[in-house]
Amino acid sequence: MRFDIDIYSDNLMLPVEDLRAKHVAEQVIQRIVRLRDIYNYMLRNPLKKDREYIDYIQANYADANGKQLSKRKAYEDIEILHAIIGNLQQ
């Protein structure tokens, strides 16, 4: 993967204040908050397909410029969550 999965899995459930105290980059904090929401959405809608999760991400999140989050970023989020969920199940 092109990103460090450990930073997301290790910090996924920490409060934002704790993340800032650990000097986690703001962009990473924003993604962690987004991943939490997506994870909760996945738990509430377990029968949806990845494509429907992508639609949810794009409908609810914007990039740093205020534009709709790219499909690539949305797929990266799903990939991160699948990796984390897989690690949790082991």
SULBELPE-V844593 format. One record per residue. N is the residue number from 0. RES is the residue in one letter. PHI is phi in degrees with one decimal (999 if undefined). BURIAL is # if it has 16 or more other C-alpha atoms within 10 Angstrom, else .. D_FIRST is the distance of its C-alpha to the first C-alpha in Angstrom with 2 decimals. Layout:
[[N & RES & PHI & BURIAL & D_FIRST] [N & RES & PHI & BURIAL & D_FIRST]]
This chain:
[[0 & M & 999 & . & 0.00] [1 & R & -81.5 & . & 3.77] [2 & F & -127.5 & . & 5.49] [3 & D & -85.1 & . & 7.40] [4 & I & -63.4 & . & 7.85] [5 & D & -61.7 & . & 11.18] [6 & I & -62.9 & . & 12.82] [7 & Y & -77.9 & # & 12.65] [8 & S & -69.0 & # & 13.74] [9 & D & -71.2 & . & 16.34] [10 & N & -116.1 & # & 17.79] [11 & L & -56.9 & # & 17.61] [12 & M & -104.4 & . & 21.33] [13 & L & -76.3 & . & 22.78] [14 & P & -63.9 & . & 25.30] [15 & V & -56.7 & # & 24.59] [16 & E & -61.1 & . & 27.38] [17 & D & -66.5 & . & 25.77] [18 & L & -63.5 & # & 22.48] [19 & R & -65.9 & . & 24.67] [20 & A & -64.3 & . & 26.64] [21 & K & -83.8 & . & 23.54] [22 & H & 62.8 & . & 23.00] [23 & V & -74.8 & . & 19.67] [24 & A & -58.6 & . & 19.16] [25 & E & -58.3 & . & 20.74] [26 & Q & -62.8 & . & 17.85] [27 & V & -69.1 & . & 15.68] [28 & I & -60.1 & # & 18.81] [29 & Q & -60.6 & . & 19.19] [30 & R & -69.4 & . & 15.78] [31 & I & -61.1 & # & 16.60] [32 & V & -62.4 & # & 19.95] [33 & R & -64.3 & # & 18.59] [34 & L & -61.7 & # & 16.28] [35 & R & -59.5 & . & 19.47] [36 & D & -63.9 & . & 21.47] [37 & I & -62.8 & # & 19.18] [38 & Y & -59.5 & # & 19.06] [39 & N & -63.6 & . & 22.86] [40 & Y & -62.2 & . & 23.25] [41 & M & -64.4 & # & 21.41] [42 & L & -65.8 & . & 23.76] [43 & R & -75.5 & . & 26.73] [44 & N & -132.7 & . & 25.82] [45 & P & -69.0 & . & 24.35] [46 & L & -91.0 & . & 25.68] [47 & K & -71.9 & . & 23.96] [48 & K & -91.5 & . & 21.43] [49 & D & -54.8 & . & 17.98] [50 & R & -59.1 & . & 19.83] [51 & E & -70.4 & . & 22.26] [52 & Y & -66.7 & # & 19.70] [53 & I & -61.1 & # & 18.37] [54 & D & -59.4 & . & 22.06] [55 & Y & -61.7 & . & 22.58] [56 & I & -60.8 & # & 19.81] [57 & Q & -66.7 & # & 21.16] [58 & A & -75.1 & . & 24.70] [59 & N & -111.9 & . & 24.30] [60 & Y & -132.3 & . & 22.02] [61 & A & -121.7 & . & 22.36] [62 & D & -82.7 & . & 20.46] [63 & A & -62.7 & . & 22.02] [64 & N & -92.8 & . & 24.62] [65 & G & 84.0 & . & 25.76] [66 & K & -88.8 & . & 24.55] [67 & Q & -53.3 & . & 22.97] [68 & L & -58.9 & # & 19.25] [69 & S & -66.4 & . & 17.60] [70 & K & -60.4 & . & 16.50] [71 & R & -60.7 & . & 13.08] [72 & K & -63.9 & . & 12.76] [73 & A & -63.4 & # & 14.32] [74 & Y & -65.5 & # & 11.97] [75 & E & -61.3 & # & 8.98] [76 & D & -60.2 & # & 11.43] [77 & I & -64.0 & # & 12.19] [78 & E & -62.3 & . & 8.75] [79 & I & -61.0 & # & 8.70] [80 & L & -64.0 & # & 12.28] [81 & H & -61.7 & . & 12.05] [82 & A & -65.9 & . & 9.90] [83 & I & -66.3 & # & 12.48] [84 & I & -61.8 & . & 15.35] [85 & G & -62.4 & . & 14.60] [86 & N & -68.4 & . & 14.71] [87 & L & -68.0 & . & 17.87] [88 & Q & -78.8 & . & 19.51] [89 & Q & -83.2 & . & 19.42]]
